[in-house]
Amino acid sequence: MSETRPVLLAMDFQQGIVDRAGGGPALAAVSRAIEAARGAGIPVMYVRVAFRPGYPEASATNRTFGAISQAGDTMTQDHPATQLHADLPTRPDEPVIVKRRVSAFSGSDLDVLLRGAGANALILAGISTSGVVLSTLRQAADLDYALTVLSDACADPDEEIHRVLTEKVFPRQATVTTTDEWVKSL
């Protein structure tokens, strides 16, 4: 049996997303997970969603991002709203991946970084549960990663959707646990 080589992905914990999505408790949980991961020698990577000025990546036919140009420059890669949240305990040696779609894999160099790290397992945390976490989990499962979702380090504007995903959908492809239980298992 091969050795497990996990990476913790902290996804879309951005200035403009955390407060809007009620992600304060999830931000606190992922901060605990980050510190524990570092202590256990588990690499941490951050993912954020942002676009180039003028939004050339956002096709008008894309229901999620097609109207984003109407948001002015608030979702461009240099805007303060797309930067990692100030309360996230980042370090300069931990990669920040910029994605151009909902999944952390789509339109980013995440796959290259994970291969470089020799990762075969992912611990997922993010905002929103029905967005980046769901899309990344599905794609990562198809890529044969072993998956863990830290349910309290995820948040969604719709609490019922969060509950259904973490209790009924995600367990089909991932271990779903709380941050504190995960930390105890390290």
Buried (B, 14 or more C-beta within 10 A) or exposed (E): EEEEBBBBBBBBBBBBBBEEBBBEEBBBBBBBBBEBBBEEEBBBBBBBBBBEEEBEBBEEEEEEBEEBBEBEBEBBBEBEBBBBBEEBEBEEEBBEBBBBBBBBBEBBEBBEBBEEBEBBBBBBBBBBBBBBBBBBBBBBBEEEBBBBBBBBBBBBBEEEBBEBBBEEBBEEBBBBBBBBEBBEEE
